[in-house]
Amino acid sequence: MKKLVFSGVFLVVAVQLLAVTQLDRTLVLGVTGVALGGVLAAVRWHLTHHAADTFDDARADDSGASLRRWLTRTETLISWSESSRSDWDRRLRPMLARQFELAAGQRKAKDPKAFHATGRMLFGDQLWQWVDPENISRTGGTEPGPGREALHDILERLERL
């Protein structure tokens, strides 16, 4: 970019000097205008093509980074679902309960009975125990978590909601 601007300024100065040395001074303004217009067109072309290339590269990098973050997060969620109940209670249960509140429109703080009834109706008693934010085990470090299948079923039911 610096080379392009420097060569443009050099071209305008050279055209000015050439026009001043001529006897017909009426050409100075026209020739300088044409040279300056050419330089500005070249600078604009360079900026638009360079900016478009940079934008495409940045967008491709953002897409790849987003995909890598999503994949890492998904692998982490699956590993938490297959570990102990304390991992499930600490990491997955709050996220699932929050997603359920948002999807169902039932706020636990507003009406706890309706919240639990909606949860049992949507998930069934078997899966609701893994989403219910009040069903936390204090000694769940040795108990196994529900596993990937339960997480898959819960997420499918939330998606249908």
N, CA, C and O of each residue as an XYZ file, in Angstrom:
644
protein
N       0.821     -1.184      0.000
C       0.000      0.000      0.000
C       0.871      1.256      0.000
O       0.579      2.221     -0.705
N       1.944      1.235      0.797
C       2.827      2.405      0.840
C       3.491      2.628     -0.515
O       3.660      3.767     -0.952
N       3.863      1.538     -1.174
C       4.482      1.659     -2.494
C       3.506      2.262     -3.497
O       3.889      3.093     -4.321
N       2.245      1.844     -3.426
C       1.234      2.362     -4.340
C       1.017      3.857     -4.126
O       0.941      4.608     -5.098
N       0.919      4.296     -2.899
C       0.717      5.722     -2.607
C       1.950      6.520     -3.023
O       1.819      7.589     -3.618
N       3.143      6.015     -2.717
C       4.373      6.719     -3.093
C       4.483      6.859     -4.610
O       4.825      7.928     -5.115
N       4.195      5.779     -5.333
C       4.286      5.873     -6.797
C       3.211      6.806     -7.354
O       3.449      7.486     -8.352
N       2.031      6.851     -6.728
C       0.990      7.774     -7.168
C       1.400      9.226     -6.972
O       1.205     10.057     -7.859
N       1.966      9.530     -5.812
C       2.430     10.895     -5.548
C       3.555     11.260     -6.518
O       3.602     12.379     -7.029
N       4.454     10.318     -6.767
C       5.549     10.568     -7.714
C       5.004     10.847     -9.109
O       5.500     11.732     -9.805
N       3.981     10.093     -9.521
C       3.387     10.297    -10.835
C       2.738     11.686    -10.938
O       2.902     12.366    -11.951
N       2.014     12.105     -9.916
C       1.362     13.412     -9.940
C       2.410     14.527     -9.991
O       2.258     15.493    -10.739
N       3.467     14.392     -9.198
C       4.529     15.416     -9.207
C       5.227     15.456    -10.565
O       5.518     16.535    -11.081
N       5.497     14.286    -11.144
C       6.154     14.248    -12.462
C       5.275     14.888    -13.524
O       5.772     15.630    -14.371
N       3.982     14.614    -13.493
C       3.071     15.210    -14.472
C       3.011     16.727    -14.268
O       2.968     17.483    -15.239
N       3.007     17.166    -13.027
C       3.004     18.609    -12.742
C       4.258     19.265    -13.320
O       4.176     20.300    -13.982
N       5.413     18.658    -13.067
C       6.658     19.231    -13.590
C       6.672     19.266    -15.116
O       7.125     20.238    -15.721
N       6.170     18.193    -15.730
C       6.118     18.150    -17.192
C       5.178     19.224    -17.728
O       5.474     19.886    -18.723
N       4.029     19.390    -17.049
C       3.052     20.379    -17.508
C       3.575     21.799    -17.317
O       3.289     22.668    -18.141
N       4.329     22.055    -16.257
C       4.859     23.397    -16.001
C       5.926     23.755    -17.046
O       6.057     24.918    -17.427
N       6.668     22.775    -17.495
C       7.724     23.075    -18.474
C       7.165     23.358    -19.863
O       7.879     23.898    -20.709
N       5.942     23.017    -20.113
C       5.327     23.260    -21.423
C       4.905     24.729    -21.508
O       4.647     25.381    -20.496
N       4.846     25.211    -22.699
C       4.466     26.598    -22.913
C       2.962     26.809    -22.739
O       2.522     27.885    -22.333
N       2.188     25.784    -23.046
C       0.732     25.918    -22.940
C       0.296     25.569    -21.514
O       0.186     24.392    -21.172
N       0.050     26.580    -20.687
C      -0.276     26.386    -19.269
C      -1.722     25.915    -19.051
O      -2.063     25.529    -17.933
N      -2.567     25.932    -20.060
C      -3.954     25.494    -19.907
C      -4.048     23.986    -19.724
O      -5.046     23.482    -19.209
N      -3.021     23.270    -20.139
C      -3.020     21.808    -19.999
C      -2.678     21.350    -18.581
O      -2.950     20.201    -18.233
N      -2.095     22.209    -17.762
C      -1.613     21.809    -16.435
C      -2.744     21.250    -15.585
O      -2.599     20.183    -14.990
N      -3.852     21.947    -15.522
C      -4.964     21.512    -14.680
C      -5.564     20.203    -15.197
O      -5.850     19.315    -14.393
N      -5.757     20.058    -16.465
C      -6.350     18.851    -17.046
C      -5.458     17.626    -16.873
O      -5.925     16.564    -16.460
N      -4.187     17.776    -17.186
C      -3.257     16.647    -17.077
C      -3.092     16.227    -15.617
O      -3.051     15.033    -15.319
N      -2.999     17.189    -14.711
C      -2.876     16.866    -13.285
C      -4.136     16.154    -12.785
O      -4.046     15.200    -12.012
N      -5.293     16.611    -13.220
C      -6.557     15.980    -12.821
C      -6.646     14.537    -13.293
O      -7.080     13.659    -12.547
N      -6.229     14.290    -14.546
C      -6.249     12.925    -15.077
C      -5.284     12.032    -14.297
O      -5.626     10.899    -13.957
N      -4.087     12.533    -14.014
C      -3.107     11.745    -13.255
C      -3.607     11.456    -11.847
O      -3.474     10.332    -11.362
N      -4.179     12.456    -11.186
C      -4.693     12.272     -9.832
C      -5.876     11.299     -9.829
O      -5.993     10.471     -8.925
N      -6.740     11.393    -10.820
C      -7.864     10.459    -10.928
C      -7.386      9.032    -11.110
O      -7.944      8.109    -10.517
N      -6.355      8.842    -11.926
C      -5.796      7.500    -12.115
C      -5.208      6.941    -10.828
O      -5.388      5.764    -10.518
N      -4.506      7.783    -10.081
C      -3.914      7.345     -8.812
C      -5.010      6.984     -7.810
O      -4.923      5.952     -7.145
N      -6.034      7.821     -7.697
C      -7.125      7.528     -6.768
C      -7.880      6.257     -7.157
O      -8.285      5.489     -6.284
N      -8.072      6.027     -8.456
C      -8.734      4.803     -8.909
C      -7.896      3.575     -8.544
O      -8.434      2.554     -8.117
N      -6.577      3.683     -8.715
C      -5.698      2.556     -8.374
C      -5.714      2.279     -6.869
O      -5.737      1.122     -6.449
N      -5.701      3.326     -6.069
C      -5.741      3.156     -4.607
C      -7.064      2.527     -4.184
O      -7.088      1.623     -3.349
N      -8.165      3.006     -4.763
C      -9.474      2.437     -4.404
C      -9.561      0.976     -4.815
O     -10.051      0.148     -4.048
N      -9.095      0.648     -6.007
C      -9.111     -0.744     -6.459
C      -8.303     -1.618     -5.511
O      -8.734     -2.710     -5.141
N      -7.138     -1.137     -5.125
C      -6.283     -1.897     -4.208
C      -6.960     -2.097     -2.849
O      -6.914     -3.190     -2.284
N      -7.582     -1.050     -2.332
C      -8.234     -1.149     -1.025
C      -9.431     -2.083     -1.053
O      -9.606     -2.877     -0.128
N     -10.260     -2.010     -2.091
C     -11.448     -2.870     -2.134
C     -11.067     -4.324     -2.319
O     -11.663     -5.192     -1.680
N     -10.108     -4.620     -3.158
C      -9.713     -6.018     -3.370
C      -8.968     -6.570     -2.160
O      -9.155     -7.730     -1.793
N      -8.141     -5.764     -1.550
C      -7.403     -6.221     -0.367
C      -8.350     -6.414      0.813
O      -8.208     -7.377      1.567
N      -9.319     -5.506      0.982
C     -10.273     -5.623      2.086
C     -11.174     -6.836      1.891
O     -11.491     -7.527      2.859
N     -11.594     -7.110      0.650
C     -12.454     -8.267      0.389
C     -11.704     -9.564      0.683
O     -12.271    -10.483      1.274
N     -10.440     -9.650      0.279
C      -9.643    -10.847      0.561
C      -9.459    -11.036      2.052
O      -9.577    -12.152      2.558
N      -9.172     -9.956      2.761
C      -8.984    -10.029      4.212
C     -10.277    -10.435      4.899
O     -10.254    -11.225      5.843
N     -11.420     -9.896      4.433
C     -12.718    -10.217      5.035
C     -13.055    -11.691      4.818
O     -13.529    -12.361      5.736
N     -12.810    -12.207      3.590
C     -13.088    -13.620      3.315
C     -12.220    -14.523      4.170
O     -12.699    -15.531      4.689
N     -10.937    -14.172      4.325
C     -10.043    -14.979      5.159
C     -10.481    -14.953      6.617
O     -10.472    -15.983      7.291
N     -10.865    -13.771      7.106
C     -11.306    -13.654      8.502
C     -12.591    -14.429      8.727
O     -12.753    -15.078      9.761
N     -13.516    -14.369      7.761
C     -14.774    -15.101      7.903
C     -14.522    -16.605      7.874
O     -15.159    -17.345      8.624
N     -13.615    -17.070      7.032
C     -13.287    -18.492      6.985
C     -12.635    -18.924      8.296
O     -12.921    -20.010      8.801
N     -11.766    -18.086      8.847
C     -11.137    -18.404     10.129
C     -12.169    -18.422     11.251
O     -12.107    -19.279     12.133
N     -13.121    -17.481     11.227
C     -14.165    -17.447     12.250
C     -15.038    -18.690     12.178
O     -15.415    -19.246     13.210
N     -15.362    -19.130     10.963
C     -16.190    -20.323     10.818
C     -15.460    -21.549     11.335
O     -16.044    -22.377     12.034
N     -14.197    -21.664     10.996
C     -13.413    -22.805     11.472
C     -13.255    -22.781     12.980
O     -13.345    -23.822     13.630
N     -13.020    -21.609     13.540
C     -12.869    -21.495     14.995
C     -14.183    -21.804     15.696
O     -14.185    -22.454     16.742
N     -15.296    -21.350     15.140
C     -16.601    -21.645     15.732
C     -16.873    -23.141     15.715
O     -17.371    -23.699     16.693
N     -16.549    -23.776     14.621
C     -16.760    -25.218     14.524
C     -15.879    -25.974     15.512
O     -16.327    -26.940     16.129
N     -14.638    -25.542     15.666
C     -13.747    -26.188     16.633
C     -14.239    -25.990     18.065
O     -14.188    -26.920     18.870
N     -14.716    -24.783     18.392
C     -15.259    -24.537     19.736
C     -16.491    -25.390     19.997
O     -16.641    -25.947     21.085
N     -17.382    -25.498     18.998
C     -18.586    -26.305     19.156
C     -18.211    -27.772     19.371
O     -18.776    -28.440     20.237
N     -17.267    -28.267     18.588
C     -16.854    -29.662     18.718
C     -16.234    -29.931     20.086
O     -16.525    -30.952     20.707
N     -15.396    -29.034     20.551
C     -14.776    -29.193     21.867
C     -15.828    -29.154     22.969
O     -15.771    -29.952     23.905
N     -16.773    -28.248     22.873
C     -17.828    -28.141     23.884
C     -18.698    -29.393     23.888
O     -19.067    -29.885     24.954
N     -19.026    -29.908     22.714
C     -19.845    -31.116     22.627
C     -19.122    -32.312     23.220
O     -19.723    -33.096     23.954
N     -17.851    -32.461     22.914
C     -17.074    -33.562     23.495
C     -17.002    -33.446     25.015
O     -17.054    -34.453     25.721
N     -16.883    -32.228     25.512
C     -16.841    -32.008     26.959
C     -18.172    -32.379     27.598
O     -18.194    -33.029     28.643
N     -19.282    -31.973     26.986
C     -20.597    -32.313     27.520
C     -20.799    -33.827     27.559
O     -21.335    -34.360     28.531
N     -20.375    -34.508     26.515
C     -20.523    -35.963     26.475
C     -19.669    -36.613     27.553
O     -20.108    -37.560     28.206
N     -18.463    -36.118     27.742
C     -17.608    -36.716     28.779
C     -18.189    -36.474     30.172
O     -18.082    -37.342     31.038
N     -18.802    -35.311     30.403
C     -19.436    -35.052     31.695
C     -20.637    -35.976     31.903
O     -20.888    -36.428     33.020
N     -21.377    -36.255     30.831
C     -22.561    -37.106     30.981
C     -22.173    -38.544     31.301
O     -22.948    -39.271     31.922
N     -20.996    -38.953     30.888
C     -20.561    -40.330     31.123
C     -19.715    -40.481     32.383
O     -19.267    -41.587     32.686
N     -19.492    -39.418     33.112
C     -18.687    -39.505     34.329
C     -19.612    -39.673     35.538
O     -20.686    -40.260     35.409
N     -19.226    -39.185     36.672
C     -19.979    -39.406     37.916
C     -21.205    -38.496     38.011
O     -21.360    -37.541     37.250
N     -22.051    -38.823     38.955
C     -23.250    -38.012     39.171
C     -22.904    -36.609     39.652
O     -23.616    -35.654     39.342
N     -21.828    -36.477     40.398
C     -21.452    -35.135     40.868
C     -21.072    -34.237     39.699
O     -21.370    -33.043     39.727
N     -20.419    -34.781     38.670
C     -20.134    -33.987     37.472
C     -21.428    -33.581     36.773
O     -21.578    -32.447     36.320
N     -22.354    -34.530     36.696
C     -23.657    -34.223     36.082
C     -24.350    -33.115     36.863
O     -24.844    -32.150     36.280
N     -24.385    -33.260     38.202
C     -25.078    -32.274     39.041
C     -24.423    -30.899     38.982
O     -25.115    -29.881     39.011
N     -23.123    -30.862     38.902
C     -22.391    -29.601     38.929
C     -22.386    -28.907     37.579
O     -22.434    -27.679     37.514
N     -22.330    -29.676     36.502
C     -22.118    -29.050     35.200
C     -23.315    -29.126     34.266
O     -23.680    -28.121     33.656
N     -23.930    -30.291     34.140
C     -24.991    -30.452     33.151
C     -26.374    -30.079     33.678
O     -27.153    -29.450     32.960
N     -26.691    -30.449     34.903
C     -28.025    -30.193     35.435
C     -28.389    -28.702     35.406
O     -29.496    -28.378     34.975
N     -27.523    -27.781     35.840
C     -27.903    -26.356     35.772
C     -28.152    -25.877     34.343
O     -29.069    -25.092     34.101
N     -27.340    -26.347     33.400
C     -27.510    -25.947     32.012
C     -28.831    -26.494     31.455
O     -29.573    -25.773     30.788
N     -29.118    -27.765     31.732
C     -30.349    -28.367     31.224
C     -31.582    -27.731     31.862
O     -32.577    -27.494     31.177
N     -31.529    -27.453     33.162
C     -32.663    -26.814     33.839
C     -32.906    -25.409     33.282
O     -34.054    -25.004     33.102
N     -31.834    -24.669     33.011
C     -31.964    -23.323     32.446
C     -32.561    -23.380     31.038
O     -33.412    -22.564     30.684
N     -32.107    -24.353     30.237
C     -32.652    -24.515     28.887
C     -34.120    -24.911     28.940
O     -34.919    -24.463     28.118
N     -34.473    -25.754     29.907
C     -35.874    -26.154     30.064
C     -36.736    -24.958     30.452
O     -37.828    -24.784     29.910
N     -36.266    -24.138     31.376
C     -37.021    -22.938     31.767
C     -37.248    -22.016     30.576
O     -38.345    -21.488     30.391
N     -36.217    -21.828     29.778
C     -36.342    -20.940     28.623
C     -37.262    -21.513     27.565
O     -38.077    -20.791     26.990
N     -37.137    -22.816     27.301
C     -37.929    -23.433     26.243
C     -39.395    -23.582     26.646
O     -40.287    -23.360     25.827
N     -39.647    -23.951     27.884
C     -41.024    -24.199     28.330
C     -41.739    -22.919     28.745
O     -42.969    -22.871     28.744
N     -41.003    -21.905     29.092
C     -41.617    -20.675     29.559
C     -42.124    -20.779     30.995
O     -42.851    -19.905     31.466
N     -41.743    -21.836     31.677
C     -42.130    -22.041     33.073
C     -40.959    -21.653     33.961
O     -39.917    -22.308     33.947
N     -41.129    -20.603     34.720
C     -40.089    -20.173     35.644
C     -40.275    -20.885     36.968
O     -41.372    -20.879     37.525
N     -39.228    -21.492     37.475
C     -39.295    -22.215     38.743
C     -39.626    -21.258     39.886
O     -40.395    -21.603     40.784
N     -39.059    -20.081     39.856
C     -39.282    -19.106     40.925
C     -40.728    -18.600     40.923
O     -41.254    -18.231     41.973
N     -41.364    -18.580     39.767
C     -42.709    -18.046     39.662
C     -43.755    -19.040     40.183
O     -44.623    -18.677     40.977
N     -43.663    -20.303     39.726
C     -44.624    -21.325     40.143
C     -43.921    -22.678     40.173
O     -43.885    -23.367     39.154
N     -43.357    -23.077     41.323
C     -42.593    -24.327     41.400
C     -43.412    -25.569     41.066
O     -42.885    -26.501     40.459
N     -44.690    -25.605     41.447
C     -45.519    -26.784     41.164
C     -45.733    -26.953     39.669
O     -45.634    -28.066     39.151
N     -46.026    -25.859     38.968
C     -46.218    -25.921     37.517
C     -44.906    -26.292     36.820
O     -44.904    -27.025     35.832
N     -43.799    -25.779     37.346
C     -42.480    -26.094     36.786
C     -42.223    -27.597     36.857
O     -41.831    -28.205     35.861
N     -42.440    -28.196     38.023
C     -42.193    -29.633     38.186
C     -43.192    -30.465     37.392
O     -42.818    -31.493     36.826
N     -44.453    -30.046     37.336
C     -45.460    -30.784     36.572
C     -45.137    -30.762     35.084
O     -45.275    -31.778     34.402
N     -44.713    -29.622     34.583
C     -44.337    -29.515     33.170
C     -43.120    -30.376     32.880
O     -43.055    -31.032     31.840
N     -42.153    -30.379     33.794
C     -40.959    -31.201     33.610
C     -41.285    -32.682     33.583
O     -40.771    -33.412     32.736
N     -42.130    -33.136     34.497
C     -42.507    -34.557     34.514
C     -43.294    -34.927     33.264
O     -43.142    -36.023     32.724
N     -44.135    -34.003     32.811
C     -44.935    -34.280     31.621
C     -44.045    -34.355     30.370
O     -44.262    -35.206     29.506
N     -43.080    -33.497     30.276
C     -42.218    -33.457     29.089
C     -41.199    -34.599     29.081
O     -41.028    -35.284     28.073
N     -40.529    -34.792     30.211
C     -39.426    -35.748     30.252
C     -39.827    -37.126     30.772
O     -39.159    -38.115     30.470
N     -40.889    -37.205     31.535
C     -41.213    -38.455     32.217
C     -40.433    -38.505     33.522
O     -39.469    -37.766     33.721
N     -40.876    -39.399     34.412
C     -40.221    -39.467     35.726
C     -38.763    -39.907     35.625
O     -37.923    -39.460     36.406
N     -38.464    -40.775     34.674
C     -37.115    -41.318     34.542
C     -36.093    -40.233     34.162
O     -35.020    -40.155     34.759
N     -36.431    -39.400     33.170
C     -35.494    -38.360     32.724
C     -35.597    -37.086     33.560
O     -34.613    -36.358     33.695
N     -36.770    -36.807     34.119
C     -36.935    -35.573     34.894
C     -35.994    -35.540     36.085
O     -35.539    -34.467     36.482
N     -35.696    -36.694     36.660
C     -34.792    -36.698     37.813
C     -33.402    -36.198     37.436
O     -32.651    -35.773     38.314
N     -33.035    -36.237     36.142
C     -31.717    -35.759     35.707
C     -31.735    -34.307     35.264
O     -30.679    -33.718     35.036
N     -32.925    -33.720     35.138
C     -33.043    -32.306     34.764
C     -33.458    -31.457     35.957
O     -33.078    -30.290     36.048
N     -34.227    -32.025     36.864
C     -34.760    -31.309     38.020
C     -33.632    -30.635     38.808
O     -32.745    -31.319     39.318
N     -33.656    -29.299     38.915
C     -32.558    -28.596     39.597
C     -32.499    -28.857     41.103
O     -31.496    -28.535     41.740
N     -33.545    -29.427     41.674
C     -33.541    -29.699     43.120
C     -33.092    -31.115     43.463
O     -32.953    -31.440     44.642
N     -32.867    -31.946     42.486
C     -32.523    -33.346     42.720
C     -31.001    -33.538     42.719
O     -30.486    -34.420     42.031
N     -30.303    -32.733     43.467
C     -28.845    -32.805     43.525
C     -28.441    -33.724     44.662
O     -28.950    -33.611     45.777
N     -27.527    -34.631     44.376
C     -27.023    -35.562     45.387
C     -25.751    -34.987     45.998
O     -24.833    -34.600     45.276
N     -25.698    -34.933     47.304
C     -24.502    -34.418     47.990
C     -23.388    -35.456     48.020
O     -22.223    -35.107     48.213
N     -23.729    -36.716     47.832
C     -22.726    -37.794     47.878
C     -22.621    -38.469     46.519
O     -22.415    -39.681     46.450
N     -22.759    -37.708     45.440
C     -22.791    -38.295     44.103
C     -21.442    -38.559     43.486
O     -21.368    -38.903     42.306
N     -20.371    -38.411     44.241
C     -19.042    -38.611     43.677
C     -18.780    -40.044     43.267
O     -17.992    -40.296     42.356
N     -19.430    -40.985     43.928
C     -19.200    -42.401     43.602
C     -20.309    -42.971     42.733
O     -20.125    -44.027     42.129
N     -21.452    -42.305     42.653
C     -22.557    -42.790     41.830
C     -22.277    -42.473     40.365
O     -21.712    -41.424     40.054
N     -22.667    -43.372     39.463
C     -22.462    -43.085     38.033
C     -23.512    -42.097     37.519
O     -24.625    -42.022     38.040
N     -23.139    -41.358     36.511
C     -24.084    -40.453     35.863
C     -24.984    -41.241     34.934
O     -24.779    -42.440     34.746
N     -25.974    -40.592     34.352
C     -26.930    -41.312     33.512
C     -26.361    -41.750     32.164
O     -26.866    -42.702     31.569
N     -25.337    -41.086     31.679
C     -24.700    -41.484     30.424
C     -25.158    -40.678     29.224
O     -25.995    -39.780     29.315
N     -24.578    -41.038     28.112
C     -24.801    -40.327     26.860
C     -26.238    -40.485     26.359
O     -26.813    -39.542     25.817
N     -26.816    -41.674     26.539
C     -28.171    -41.929     26.046
C     -29.194    -41.015     26.722
O     -30.081    -40.474     26.063
N     -29.065    -40.847     28.024
C     -29.994    -39.967     28.743
C     -29.822    -38.521     28.290
O     -30.807    -37.811     28.091
N     -28.577    -38.085     28.128
C     -28.333    -36.728     27.640
C     -28.945    -36.545     26.263
O     -29.562    -35.514     25.994
N     -28.785    -37.519     25.395
C     -29.342    -37.463     24.044
C     -30.862    -37.356     24.093
O     -31.444    -36.529     23.391
N     -31.517    -38.189     24.921
C     -32.979    -38.143     25.041
C     -33.457    -36.805     25.584
O     -34.441    -36.250     25.095
N     -32.765    -36.286     26.592
C     -33.145    -34.990     27.180
C     -33.021    -33.876     26.144
O     -33.921    -33.048     26.005
N     -31.913    -33.858     25.423
C     -31.709    -32.809     24.418
C     -32.714    -32.924     23.274
O     -33.160    -31.906     22.743
N     -33.074    -34.144     22.888
C     -34.092    -34.305     21.843
C     -35.435    -33.759     22.301
O     -36.121    -33.081     21.536
N     -35.814    -34.044     23.529
C     -37.099    -33.557     24.031
C     -37.090    -32.036     24.177
O     -38.101    -31.383     23.920
N     -35.963    -31.473     24.585
C     -35.874    -30.013     24.642
C     -35.963    -29.403     23.244
O     -36.557    -28.342     23.052
N     -35.373    -30.081     22.289
C     -35.408    -29.575     20.916
C     -36.825    -29.591     20.350
O     -37.217    -28.670     19.633
N     -37.596    -30.637     20.669
C     -38.985    -30.721     20.206
C     -39.862    -29.663     20.855
O     -40.876    -29.249     20.291
N     -39.468    -29.233     22.032
C     -40.258    -28.233     22.757
C     -40.107    -26.901     22.062
O     -40.686    -25.907     22.499
